[in-house]
C-alpha cells in the first residue's frame, strides 16, 4: 500500500509492513494501530470517518528486446 496516487514503495513501520501477504491467489493487507501508516488518509465529517488508500501493483515481463509493464 502506498497511498492514493502513484508512489515509491512505502517504508514499513514497527506495526505495519505496508505490503500484502499472499494467501493462495489472494493478497491480504492489514493496517494495525497507527491508521496513518502506509499512506492511509483519514477524512471525516460530523457523522463519518473515512479511511482511504490504494494498492499498487507493478507487473510485467522483460527480455533483452521487449519490456511490458502494466
N, CA, C, O and CB atoms as a CASP TS submission, in Angstrom:
PFRMAT TS
TARGET T0000
AUTHOR 0000-0000-0000
METHOD Language model
MODEL 1
PARENT N/A
ATOM      1  N   UNK     1       0.862  -1.165   0.000  1.00  0.00           N
ATOM      2  CA  UNK     1       0.000   0.000   0.000  1.00  0.00           C
ATOM      3  C   UNK     1       0.901   1.217   0.000  1.00  0.00           C
ATOM      4  O   UNK     1       1.906   1.278   0.707  1.00  0.00           O
ATOM      5  CB  UNK     1      -0.977   0.004   1.222  1.00  0.00           C
ATOM      6  N   UNK     2       0.512   2.175  -0.808  1.00  0.00           N
ATOM      7  CA  UNK     2       1.398   3.326  -0.934  1.00  0.00           C
ATOM      8  C   UNK     2       0.654   4.630  -1.108  1.00  0.00           C
ATOM      9  O   UNK     2       1.216   5.576  -1.659  1.00  0.00           O
ATOM     10  CB  UNK     2       2.325   3.131  -2.084  1.00  0.00           C
ATOM     11  N   UNK     3      -0.568   4.719  -0.669  1.00  0.00           N
ATOM     12  CA  UNK     3      -1.292   5.974  -0.774  1.00  0.00           C
ATOM     13  C   UNK     3      -2.204   6.015  -1.971  1.00  0.00           C
ATOM     14  O   UNK     3      -2.337   5.036  -2.705  1.00  0.00           O
ATOM     15  CB  UNK     3      -0.336   7.115  -0.837  1.00  0.00           C
ATOM     16  N   UNK     4      -2.837   7.165  -2.161  1.00  0.00           N
ATOM     17  CA  UNK     4      -3.875   7.282  -3.169  1.00  0.00           C
ATOM     18  C   UNK     4      -3.373   7.709  -4.541  1.00  0.00           C
ATOM     19  O   UNK     4      -4.171   7.809  -5.473  1.00  0.00           O
ATOM     20  CB  UNK     4      -4.895   8.242  -2.707  1.00  0.00           C
ATOM     21  N   UNK     5      -2.081   7.964  -4.695  1.00  0.00           N
ATOM     22  CA  UNK     5      -1.531   8.254  -6.018  1.00  0.00           C
ATOM     23  C   UNK     5      -0.232   7.471  -6.173  1.00  0.00           C
ATOM     24  O   UNK     5       0.347   7.018  -5.186  1.00  0.00           O
ATOM     25  CB  UNK     5      -1.291   9.793  -6.216  1.00  0.00           C
ATOM     26  N   UNK     6       0.222   7.314  -7.410  1.00  0.00           N
ATOM     27  CA  UNK     6       1.405   6.502  -7.677  1.00  0.00           C
ATOM     28  C   UNK     6       2.583   6.991  -6.852  1.00  0.00           C
ATOM     29  O   UNK     6       2.859   8.189  -6.804  1.00  0.00           O
ATOM     30  CB  UNK     6       1.755   6.527  -9.169  1.00  0.00           C
ATOM     31  N   UNK     7       3.267   6.077  -6.213  1.00  0.00           N
ATOM     32  CA  UNK     7       4.355   6.449  -5.320  1.00  0.00           C
ATOM     33  C   UNK     7       5.366   5.324  -5.243  1.00  0.00           C
ATOM     34  O   UNK     7       5.103   4.197  -5.663  1.00  0.00           O
ATOM     35  CB  UNK     7       3.823   6.792  -3.922  1.00  0.00           C
ATOM     36  N   UNK     8       6.531   5.650  -4.697  1.00  0.00           N
ATOM     37  CA  UNK     8       7.506   4.623  -4.401  1.00  0.00           C
ATOM     38  C   UNK     8       6.963   3.751  -3.280  1.00  0.00           C
ATOM     39  O   UNK     8       6.020   4.139  -2.590  1.00  0.00           O
ATOM     40  CB  UNK     8       8.874   5.243  -4.019  1.00  0.00           C
ATOM     41  N   UNK     9       7.539   2.600  -3.098  1.00  0.00           N
ATOM     42  CA  UNK     9       7.104   1.692  -2.043  1.00  0.00           C
ATOM     43  C   UNK     9       7.201   2.402  -0.691  1.00  0.00           C
ATOM     44  O   UNK     9       8.203   3.052  -0.391  1.00  0.00           O
ATOM     45  CB  UNK     9       7.956   0.391  -2.046  1.00  0.00           C
ATOM     46  N   UNK    10       6.157   2.270   0.113  1.00  0.00           N
ATOM     47  CA  UNK    10       6.134   2.871   1.442  1.00  0.00           C
ATOM     48  C   UNK    10       6.998   2.046   2.374  1.00  0.00           C
ATOM     49  O   UNK    10       6.948   0.816   2.357  1.00  0.00           O
ATOM     50  CB  UNK    10       4.689   2.977   1.984  1.00  0.00           C
ATOM     51  N   UNK    11       7.789   2.728   3.186  1.00  0.00           N
ATOM     52  CA  UNK    11       8.647   2.020   4.125  1.00  0.00           C
ATOM     53  C   UNK    11       7.817   1.399   5.242  1.00  0.00           C
ATOM     54  O   UNK    11       6.824   1.983   5.676  1.00  0.00           O
ATOM     55  CB  UNK    11       9.705   2.967   4.708  1.00  0.00           C
ATOM     56  N   UNK    12       8.211   0.239   5.700  1.00  0.00           N
ATOM     57  CA  UNK    12       7.470  -0.391   6.796  1.00  0.00           C
ATOM     58  C   UNK    12       7.635   0.395   8.089  1.00  0.00           C
ATOM     59  O   UNK    12       8.556   1.201   8.225  1.00  0.00           O
ATOM     60  CB  UNK    12       7.937  -1.836   6.999  1.00  0.00           C
ATOM     61  N   UNK    13       6.742   0.155   9.027  1.00  0.00           N
ATOM     62  CA  UNK    13       6.809   0.728  10.364  1.00  0.00           C
ATOM     63  C   UNK    13       6.868  -0.429  11.353  1.00  0.00           C
ATOM     64  O   UNK    13       6.731  -1.582  10.946  1.00  0.00           O
ATOM     65  CB  UNK    13       5.583   1.671  10.654  1.00  0.00           C
ATOM     66  N   UNK    14       7.070  -0.155  12.644  1.00  0.00           N
ATOM     67  CA  UNK    14       7.082  -1.267  13.609  1.00  0.00           C
ATOM     68  C   UNK    14       5.788  -2.083  13.610  1.00  0.00           C
ATOM     69  O   UNK    14       5.815  -3.273  13.924  1.00  0.00           O
ATOM     70  CB  UNK    14       7.331  -0.729  15.001  1.00  0.00           C
ATOM     71  N   UNK    15       4.649  -1.460  13.261  1.00  0.00           N
ATOM     72  CA  UNK    15       3.365  -2.157  13.296  1.00  0.00           C
ATOM     73  C   UNK    15       2.919  -2.693  11.944  1.00  0.00           C
ATOM     74  O   UNK    15       2.145  -3.649  11.899  1.00  0.00           O
ATOM     75  CB  UNK    15       2.316  -1.243  13.827  1.00  0.00           C
ATOM     76  N   UNK    16       3.379  -2.111  10.838  1.00  0.00           N
ATOM     77  CA  UNK    16       2.831  -2.430   9.521  1.00  0.00           C
ATOM     78  C   UNK    16       3.934  -2.624   8.497  1.00  0.00           C
ATOM     79  O   UNK    16       4.887  -1.848   8.437  1.00  0.00           O
ATOM     80  CB  UNK    16       1.882  -1.332   9.059  1.00  0.00           C
ATOM     81  N   UNK    17       3.794  -3.674   7.689  1.00  0.00           N
ATOM     82  CA  UNK    17       4.780  -3.930   6.640  1.00  0.00           C
ATOM     83  C   UNK    17       4.465  -3.136   5.380  1.00  0.00           C
ATOM     84  O   UNK    17       5.345  -2.926   4.545  1.00  0.00           O
ATOM     85  CB  UNK    17       4.837  -5.423   6.317  1.00  0.00           C
ATOM     86  N   UNK    18       3.203  -2.687   5.231  1.00  0.00           N
ATOM     87  CA  UNK    18       2.741  -1.919   4.068  1.00  0.00           C
ATOM     88  C   UNK    18       2.816  -2.714   2.775  1.00  0.00           C
ATOM     89  O   UNK    18       2.809  -2.133   1.689  1.00  0.00           O
ATOM     90  CB  UNK    18       3.554  -0.653   3.926  1.00  0.00           C
ATOM     91  N   UNK    19       2.888  -4.028   2.877  1.00  0.00           N
ATOM     92  CA  UNK    19       2.837  -4.895   1.706  1.00  0.00           C
ATOM     93  C   UNK    19       1.833  -6.003   1.976  1.00  0.00           C
ATOM     94  O   UNK    19       1.545  -6.328   3.127  1.00  0.00           O
ATOM     95  CB  UNK    19       4.243  -5.482   1.370  1.00  0.00           C
ATOM     96  N   UNK    20       1.307  -6.574   0.912  1.00  0.00           N
ATOM     97  CA  UNK    20       0.348  -7.657   1.051  1.00  0.00           C
ATOM     98  C   UNK    20       1.042  -8.981   1.312  1.00  0.00           C
ATOM     99  O   UNK    20       2.183  -9.195   0.902  1.00  0.00           O
ATOM    100  CB  UNK    20      -0.514  -7.759  -0.190  1.00  0.00           C
ATOM    101  N   UNK    21       0.344  -9.853   1.992  1.00  0.00           N
ATOM    102  CA  UNK    21       0.822 -11.211   2.220  1.00  0.00           C
ATOM    103  C   UNK    21       0.013 -12.147   1.333  1.00  0.00           C
ATOM    104  O   UNK    21      -1.215 -12.180   1.420  1.00  0.00           O
ATOM    105  CB  UNK    21       0.705 -11.615   3.731  1.00  0.00           C
ATOM    106  N   UNK    22       0.694 -12.908   0.482  1.00  0.00           N
ATOM    107  CA  UNK    22      -0.006 -13.786  -0.448  1.00  0.00           C
ATOM    108  C   UNK    22      -0.632 -14.955   0.295  1.00  0.00           C
ATOM    109  O   UNK    22      -0.002 -15.585   1.144  1.00  0.00           O
ATOM    110  CB  UNK    22       0.948 -14.295  -1.535  1.00  0.00           C
ATOM    111  N   UNK    23      -1.898 -15.232  -0.047  1.00  0.00           N
ATOM    112  CA  UNK    23      -2.653 -16.349   0.512  1.00  0.00           C
ATOM    113  C   UNK    23      -3.340 -17.038  -0.659  1.00  0.00           C
ATOM    114  O   UNK    23      -4.463 -16.681  -1.015  1.00  0.00           O
ATOM    115  CB  UNK    23      -3.697 -15.874   1.607  1.00  0.00           C
ATOM    116  N   UNK    24      -2.672 -18.026  -1.264  1.00  0.00           N
ATOM    117  CA  UNK    24      -3.192 -18.660  -2.474  1.00  0.00           C
ATOM    118  C   UNK    24      -3.176 -17.666  -3.617  1.00  0.00           C
ATOM    119  O   UNK    24      -2.121 -17.130  -3.956  1.00  0.00           O
ATOM    120  CB  UNK    24      -4.619 -19.201  -2.249  1.00  0.00           C
ATOM    121  N   UNK    25      -4.344 -17.409  -4.224  1.00  0.00           N
ATOM    122  CA  UNK    25      -4.451 -16.437  -5.314  1.00  0.00           C
ATOM    123  C   UNK    25      -4.746 -15.031  -4.811  1.00  0.00           C
ATOM    124  O   UNK    25      -4.845 -14.103  -5.614  1.00  0.00           O
ATOM    125  CB  UNK    25      -5.531 -16.863  -6.285  1.00  0.00           C
ATOM    126  N   UNK    26      -4.886 -14.854  -3.513  1.00  0.00           N
ATOM    127  CA  UNK    26      -5.260 -13.562  -2.937  1.00  0.00           C
ATOM    128  C   UNK    26      -4.087 -12.947  -2.190  1.00  0.00           C
ATOM    129  O   UNK    26      -3.138 -13.634  -1.812  1.00  0.00           O
ATOM    130  CB  UNK    26      -6.461 -13.716  -1.996  1.00  0.00           C
ATOM    131  N   UNK    27      -4.173 -11.635  -1.988  1.00  0.00           N
ATOM    132  CA  UNK    27      -3.238 -10.914  -1.135  1.00  0.00           C
ATOM    133  C   UNK    27      -4.035 -10.260  -0.024  1.00  0.00           C
ATOM    134  O   UNK    27      -5.072  -9.648  -0.280  1.00  0.00           O
ATOM    135  CB  UNK    27      -2.418  -9.856  -1.942  1.00  0.00           C
ATOM    136  N   UNK    28      -3.562 -10.382   1.207  1.00  0.00           N
ATOM    137  CA  UNK    28      -4.210  -9.771   2.355  1.00  0.00           C
ATOM    138  C   UNK    28      -3.397  -8.579   2.829  1.00  0.00           C
ATOM    139  O   UNK    28      -2.175  -8.658   2.952  1.00  0.00           O
ATOM    140  CB  UNK    28      -4.389 -10.791   3.490  1.00  0.00           C
ATOM    141  N   UNK    29      -4.085  -7.472   3.095  1.00  0.00           N
ATOM    142  CA  UNK    29      -3.453  -6.252   3.583  1.00  0.00           C
ATOM    143  C   UNK    29      -4.058  -5.893   4.930  1.00  0.00           C
ATOM    144  O   UNK    29      -5.270  -5.994   5.120  1.00  0.00           O
ATOM    145  CB  UNK    29      -3.623  -5.085   2.569  1.00  0.00           C
ATOM    146  N   UNK    30      -3.217  -5.476   5.858  1.00  0.00           N
ATOM    147  CA  UNK    30      -3.685  -5.065   7.182  1.00  0.00           C
ATOM    148  C   UNK    30      -2.956  -3.801   7.593  1.00  0.00           C
ATOM    149  O   UNK    30      -1.753  -3.669   7.368  1.00  0.00           O
ATOM    150  CB  UNK    30      -3.468  -6.189   8.231  1.00  0.00           C
ATOM    151  N   UNK    31      -3.675  -2.883   8.188  1.00  0.00           N
ATOM    152  CA  UNK    31      -3.072  -1.725   8.838  1.00  0.00           C
ATOM    153  C   UNK    31      -3.549  -1.780  10.280  1.00  0.00           C
ATOM    154  O   UNK    31      -4.750  -1.706  10.542  1.00  0.00           O
ATOM    155  CB  UNK    31      -3.466  -0.350   8.125  1.00  0.00           C
ATOM    156  N   UNK    32      -2.622  -1.909  11.213  1.00  0.00           N
ATOM    157  CA  UNK    32      -2.978  -2.010  12.630  1.00  0.00           C
ATOM    158  C   UNK    32      -2.371  -0.845  13.406  1.00  0.00           C
ATOM    159  O   UNK    32      -1.369  -0.262  12.991  1.00  0.00           O
ATOM    160  CB  UNK    32      -2.501  -3.361  13.222  1.00  0.00           C
ATOM    161  N   UNK    33      -2.977  -0.524  14.513  1.00  0.00           N
ATOM    162  CA  UNK    33      -2.554   0.537  15.430  1.00  0.00           C
ATOM    163  C   UNK    33      -2.559   1.893  14.754  1.00  0.00           C
ATOM    164  O   UNK    33      -3.595   2.557  14.766  1.00  0.00           O
ATOM    165  CB  UNK    33      -1.168   0.242  15.978  1.00  0.00           C
ATOM    166  N   UNK    34      -1.461   2.343  14.166  1.00  0.00           N
ATOM    167  CA  UNK    34      -1.404   3.682  13.578  1.00  0.00           C
ATOM    168  C   UNK    34      -2.052   3.685  12.197  1.00  0.00           C
ATOM    169  O   UNK    34      -1.440   3.254  11.220  1.00  0.00           O
ATOM    170  CB  UNK    34       0.057   4.173  13.485  1.00  0.00           C
ATOM    171  N   UNK    35      -3.282   4.168  12.116  1.00  0.00           N
ATOM    172  CA  UNK    35      -4.011   4.145  10.851  1.00  0.00           C
ATOM    173  C   UNK    35      -3.432   5.114   9.816  1.00  0.00           C
ATOM    174  O   UNK    35      -3.861   5.092   8.663  1.00  0.00           O
ATOM    175  CB  UNK    35      -5.465   4.475  11.097  1.00  0.00           C
ATOM    176  N   UNK    36      -2.480   5.954  10.190  1.00  0.00           N
ATOM    177  CA  UNK    36      -1.828   6.840   9.237  1.00  0.00           C
ATOM    178  C   UNK    36      -0.668   6.188   8.512  1.00  0.00           C
ATOM    179  O   UNK    36      -0.098   6.782   7.597  1.00  0.00           O
ATOM    180  CB  UNK    36      -1.348   8.065   9.936  1.00  0.00           C
ATOM    181  N   UNK    37      -0.305   4.960   8.910  1.00  0.00           N
ATOM    182  CA  UNK    37       0.792   4.257   8.245  1.00  0.00           C
ATOM    183  C   UNK    37       0.416   3.885   6.814  1.00  0.00           C
ATOM    184  O   UNK    37      -0.764   3.838   6.467  1.00  0.00           O
ATOM    185  CB  UNK    37       1.176   2.999   9.032  1.00  0.00           C
ATOM    186  N   UNK    38       1.401   3.628   6.009  1.00  0.00           N
ATOM    187  CA  UNK    38       1.236   3.085   4.654  1.00  0.00           C
ATOM    188  C   UNK    38       0.478   4.031   3.729  1.00  0.00           C
ATOM    189  O   UNK    38      -0.145   3.578   2.769  1.00  0.00           O
ATOM    190  CB  UNK    38       0.513   1.757   4.715  1.00  0.00           C
ATOM    191  N   UNK    39       0.517   5.313   3.994  1.00  0.00           N
ATOM    192  CA  UNK    39      -0.137   6.284   3.117  1.00  0.00           C
ATOM    193  C   UNK    39      -1.628   6.412   3.329  1.00  0.00           C
ATOM    194  O   UNK    39      -2.302   7.057   2.525  1.00  0.00           O
ATOM    195  CB  UNK    39       0.113   5.922   1.709  1.00  0.00           C
ATOM    196  N   UNK    40      -2.168   5.823   4.380  1.00  0.00           N
ATOM    197  CA  UNK    40      -3.605   5.899   4.643  1.00  0.00           C
ATOM    198  C   UNK    40      -3.995   7.333   4.987  1.00  0.00           C
ATOM    199  O   UNK    40      -3.327   7.991   5.784  1.00  0.00           O
ATOM    200  CB  UNK    40      -4.006   4.939   5.790  1.00  0.00           C
ATOM    201  N   UNK    41      -5.079   7.811   4.381  1.00  0.00           N
ATOM    202  CA  UNK    41      -5.572   9.169   4.585  1.00  0.00           C
ATOM    203  C   UNK    41      -6.924   9.099   5.285  1.00  0.00           C
ATOM    204  O   UNK    41      -7.806   8.350   4.865  1.00  0.00           O
ATOM    205  CB  UNK    41      -5.684   9.938   3.233  1.00  0.00           C
ATOM    206  N   UNK    42      -7.086   9.879   6.351  1.00  0.00           N
ATOM    207  CA  UNK    42      -8.342   9.940   7.093  1.00  0.00           C
ATOM    208  C   UNK    42      -9.065  11.233   6.755  1.00  0.00           C
ATOM    209  O   UNK    42      -8.482  12.315   6.832  1.00  0.00           O
ATOM    210  CB  UNK    42      -8.094   9.836   8.618  1.00  0.00           C
ATOM    211  N   UNK    43     -10.339  11.123   6.380  1.00  0.00           N
ATOM    212  CA  UNK    43     -11.206  12.293   6.238  1.00  0.00           C
ATOM    213  C   UNK    43     -12.419  12.057   7.121  1.00  0.00           C
ATOM    214  O   UNK    43     -12.806  10.916   7.372  1.00  0.00           O
ATOM    215  CB  UNK    43     -11.626  12.539   4.735  1.00  0.00           C
ATOM    216  N   UNK    44     -13.015  13.144   7.589  1.00  0.00           N
ATOM    217  CA  UNK    44     -14.178  12.991   8.462  1.00  0.00           C
ATOM    218  C   UNK    44     -15.120  14.167   8.289  1.00  0.00           C
ATOM    219  O   UNK    44     -14.739  15.243   7.827  1.00  0.00           O
ATOM    220  CB  UNK    44     -13.747  12.865   9.932  1.00  0.00           C
ATOM    221  N   UNK    45     -16.368  13.924   8.676  1.00  0.00           N
ATOM    222  CA  UNK    45     -17.361  14.982   8.765  1.00  0.00           C
ATOM    223  C   UNK    45     -18.048  14.832  10.118  1.00  0.00           C
ATOM    224  O   UNK    45     -17.507  14.177  11.009  1.00  0.00           O
ATOM    225  CB  UNK    45     -18.396  14.917   7.572  1.00  0.00           C
ATOM    226  N   UNK    46     -19.200  15.408  10.286  1.00  0.00           N
ATOM    227  CA  UNK    46     -19.878  15.375  11.583  1.00  0.00           C
ATOM    228  C   UNK    46     -20.315  13.966  11.990  1.00  0.00           C
ATOM    229  O   UNK    46     -20.514  13.710  13.177  1.00  0.00           O
ATOM    230  CB  UNK    46     -21.084  16.288  11.551  1.00  0.00           C
ATOM    231  N   UNK    47     -20.466  13.058  11.041  1.00  0.00           N
ATOM    232  CA  UNK    47     -21.014  11.735  11.369  1.00  0.00           C
ATOM    233  C   UNK    47     -20.171  10.552  10.922  1.00  0.00           C
ATOM    234  O   UNK    47     -20.421   9.435  11.375  1.00  0.00           O
ATOM    235  CB  UNK    47     -22.353  11.605  10.769  1.00  0.00           C
ATOM    236  N   UNK    48     -19.172  10.746  10.046  1.00  0.00           N
ATOM    237  CA  UNK    48     -18.433   9.608   9.490  1.00  0.00           C
ATOM    238  C   UNK    48     -16.929   9.863   9.451  1.00  0.00           C
ATOM    239  O   UNK    48     -16.474  10.993   9.275  1.00  0.00           O
ATOM    240  CB  UNK    48     -18.934   9.293   8.088  1.00  0.00           C
ATOM    241  N   UNK    49     -16.179   8.788   9.620  1.00  0.00           N
ATOM    242  CA  UNK    49     -14.741   8.769   9.368  1.00  0.00           C
ATOM    243  C   UNK    49     -14.515   7.867   8.167  1.00  0.00           C
ATOM    244  O   UNK    49     -15.077   6.773   8.104  1.00  0.00           O
ATOM    245  CB  UNK    49     -13.926   8.273  10.626  1.00  0.00           C
ATOM    246  N   UNK    50     -13.696   8.307   7.209  1.00  0.00           N
ATOM    247  CA  UNK    50     -13.394   7.511   6.027  1.00  0.00           C
ATOM    248  C   UNK    50     -11.881   7.384   5.891  1.00  0.00           C
ATOM    249  O   UNK    50     -11.161   8.382   5.868  1.00  0.00           O
ATOM    250  CB  UNK    50     -14.015   8.145   4.749  1.00  0.00           C
ATOM    251  N   UNK    51     -11.413   6.147   5.803  1.00  0.00           N
ATOM    252  CA  UNK    51     -10.001   5.868   5.569  1.00  0.00           C
ATOM    253  C   UNK    51      -9.833   5.491   4.104  1.00  0.00           C
ATOM    254  O   UNK    51     -10.562   4.643   3.591  1.00  0.00           O
ATOM    255  CB  UNK    51      -9.476   4.731   6.511  1.00  0.00           C
ATOM    256  N   UNK    52      -8.870   6.120   3.428  1.00  0.00           N
ATOM    257  CA  UNK    52      -8.627   5.854   2.005  1.00  0.00           C
ATOM    258  C   UNK    52      -7.177   5.428   1.804  1.00  0.00           C
ATOM    259  O   UNK    52      -6.270   5.899   2.492  1.00  0.00           O
ATOM    260  CB  UNK    52      -8.950   7.106   1.140  1.00  0.00           C
ATOM    261  N   UNK    53      -6.985   4.540   0.860  1.00  0.00           N
ATOM    262  CA  UNK    53      -5.660   4.112   0.468  1.00  0.00           C
ATOM    263  C   UNK    53      -5.766   3.478  -0.901  1.00  0.00           C
ATOM    264  O   UNK    53      -6.867   3.347  -1.438  1.00  0.00           O
ATOM    265  CB  UNK    53      -5.045   3.131   1.502  1.00  0.00           C
ATOM    266  N   UNK    54      -4.663   3.088  -1.466  1.00  0.00           N
ATOM    267  CA  UNK    54      -4.649   2.424  -2.759  1.00  0.00           C
ATOM    268  C   UNK    54      -3.623   1.302  -2.722  1.00  0.00           C
ATOM    269  O   UNK    54      -2.578   1.416  -2.081  1.00  0.00           O
ATOM    270  CB  UNK    54      -4.337   3.426  -3.901  1.00  0.00           C
ATOM    271  N   UNK    55      -3.932   0.244  -3.405  1.00  0.00           N
ATOM    272  CA  UNK    55      -2.993  -0.859  -3.561  1.00  0.00           C
ATOM    273  C   UNK    55      -2.393  -0.729  -4.949  1.00  0.00           C
ATOM    274  O   UNK    55      -3.117  -0.596  -5.935  1.00  0.00           O
ATOM    275  CB  UNK    55      -3.689  -2.262  -3.356  1.00  0.00           C
ATOM    276  N   UNK    56      -1.078  -0.766  -5.025  1.00  0.00           N
ATOM    277  CA  UNK    56      -0.398  -0.596  -6.302  1.00  0.00           C
ATOM    278  C   UNK    56       0.327  -1.876  -6.665  1.00  0.00           C
ATOM    279  O   UNK    56       0.902  -2.549  -5.811  1.00  0.00           O
ATOM    280  CB  UNK    56       0.586   0.588  -6.251  1.00  0.00           C
ATOM    281  N   UNK    57       0.289  -2.196  -7.936  1.00  0.00           N
ATOM    282  CA  UNK    57       0.955  -3.394  -8.439  1.00  0.00           C
ATOM    283  C   UNK    57       1.736  -3.019  -9.683  1.00  0.00           C
ATOM    284  O   UNK    57       1.229  -2.323 -10.564  1.00  0.00           O
ATOM    285  CB  UNK    57      -0.068  -4.532  -8.743  1.00  0.00           C
ATOM    286  N   UNK    58       2.939  -3.472  -9.744  1.00  0.00           N
ATOM    287  CA  UNK    58       3.769  -3.304 -10.924  1.00  0.00           C
ATOM    288  C   UNK    58       4.030  -4.708 -11.442  1.00  0.00           C
ATOM    289  O   UNK    58       4.728  -5.491 -10.798  1.00  0.00           O
ATOM    290  CB  UNK    58       5.115  -2.520 -10.609  1.00  0.00           C
ATOM    291  N   UNK    59       3.479  -5.025 -12.588  1.00  0.00           N
ATOM    292  CA  UNK    59       3.537  -6.382 -13.109  1.00  0.00           C
ATOM    293  C   UNK    59       3.948  -6.325 -14.562  1.00  0.00           C
ATOM    294  O   UNK    59       3.517  -5.429 -15.287  1.00  0.00           O
ATOM    295  CB  UNK    59       2.182  -7.108 -12.946  1.00  0.00           C
ATOM    296  N   UNK    60       4.744  -7.228 -14.992  1.00  0.00           N
ATOM    297  CA  UNK    60       5.124  -7.242 -16.399  1.00  0.00           C
ATOM    298  C   UNK    60       6.226  -8.240 -16.688  1.00  0.00           C
ATOM    299  O   UNK    60       6.599  -9.049 -15.839  1.00  0.00           O
ATOM    300  CB  UNK    60       5.559  -5.872 -16.830  1.00  0.00           C
ATOM    301  N   UNK    61       6.742  -8.165 -17.915  1.00  0.00           N
ATOM    302  CA  UNK    61       7.788  -9.064 -18.379  1.00  0.00           C
ATOM    303  C   UNK    61       8.868  -8.244 -19.064  1.00  0.00           C
ATOM    304  O   UNK    61       8.606  -7.159 -19.583  1.00  0.00           O
ATOM    305  CB  UNK    61       7.218 -10.145 -19.339  1.00  0.00           C
ATOM    306  N   UNK    62      10.058  -8.763 -19.058  1.00  0.00           N
ATOM    307  CA  UNK    62      11.149  -8.090 -19.753  1.00  0.00           C
ATOM    308  C   UNK    62      12.102  -9.138 -20.304  1.00  0.00           C
ATOM    309  O   UNK    62      12.439 -10.114 -19.634  1.00  0.00           O
ATOM    310  CB  UNK    62      11.894  -7.106 -18.808  1.00  0.00           C
ATOM    311  N   UNK    63      12.524  -8.912 -21.535  1.00  0.00           N
ATOM    312  CA  UNK    63      13.624  -9.705 -22.073  1.00  0.00           C
ATOM    313  C   UNK    63      14.587  -8.725 -22.721  1.00  0.00           C
ATOM    314  O   UNK    63      14.435  -7.518 -22.527  1.00  0.00           O
ATOM    315  CB  UNK    63      13.121 -10.798 -23.101  1.00  0.00           C
ATOM    316  N   UNK    64      15.550  -9.178 -23.465  1.00  0.00           N
ATOM    317  CA  UNK    64      16.566  -8.276 -23.986  1.00  0.00           C
ATOM    318  C   UNK    64      16.032  -7.335 -25.066  1.00  0.00           C
ATOM    319  O   UNK    64      16.698  -6.357 -25.406  1.00  0.00           O
ATOM    320  CB  UNK    64      17.714  -9.075 -24.536  1.00  0.00           C
ATOM    321  N   UNK    65      14.837  -7.612 -25.616  1.00  0.00           N
ATOM    322  CA  UNK    65      14.324  -6.787 -26.715  1.00  0.00           C
ATOM    323  C   UNK    65      13.076  -6.003 -26.310  1.00  0.00           C
ATOM    324  O   UNK    65      12.965  -4.825 -26.649  1.00  0.00           O
ATOM    325  CB  UNK    65      14.010  -7.662 -27.925  1.00  0.00           C
ATOM    326  N   UNK    66      12.149  -6.615 -25.604  1.00  0.00           N
ATOM    327  CA  UNK    66      10.857  -6.008 -25.314  1.00  0.00           C
ATOM    328  C   UNK    66      10.604  -5.989 -23.812  1.00  0.00           C
ATOM    329  O   UNK    66      10.867  -6.971 -23.117  1.00  0.00           O
ATOM    330  CB  UNK    66       9.731  -6.761 -26.036  1.00  0.00           C
ATOM    331  N   UNK    67      10.097  -4.876 -23.322  1.00  0.00           N
ATOM    332  CA  UNK    67       9.650  -4.780 -21.926  1.00  0.00           C
ATOM    333  C   UNK    67       8.186  -4.453 -21.910  1.00  0.00           C
ATOM    334  O   UNK    67       7.729  -3.620 -22.693  1.00  0.00           O
ATOM    335  CB  UNK    67      10.453  -3.715 -21.139  1.00  0.00           C
ATOM    336  N   UNK    68       7.428  -5.096 -21.027  1.00  0.00           N
ATOM    337  CA  UNK    68       5.999  -4.824 -20.871  1.00  0.00           C
ATOM    338  C   UNK    68       5.747  -4.575 -19.402  1.00  0.00           C
ATOM    339  O   UNK    68       6.240  -5.302 -18.540  1.00  0.00           O
ATOM    340  CB  UNK    68       5.112  -6.004 -21.410  1.00  0.00           C
ATOM    341  N   UNK    69       4.980  -3.549 -19.129  1.00  0.00           N
ATOM    342  CA  UNK    69       4.661  -3.220 -17.748  1.00  0.00           C
ATOM    343  C   UNK    69       3.247  -2.672 -17.690  1.00  0.00           C
ATOM    344  O   UNK    69       2.857  -1.857 -18.526  1.00  0.00           O
ATOM    345  CB  UNK    69       5.675  -2.203 -17.163  1.00  0.00           C
ATOM    346  N   UNK    70       2.479  -3.118 -16.705  1.00  0.00           N
ATOM    347  CA  UNK    70       1.136  -2.567 -16.533  1.00  0.00           C
ATOM    348  C   UNK    70       0.973  -2.076 -15.117  1.00  0.00           C
ATOM    349  O   UNK    70      -0.091  -1.572 -14.757  1.00  0.00           O
ATOM    350  CB  UNK    70       0.057  -3.611 -16.870  1.00  0.00           C
TER
END
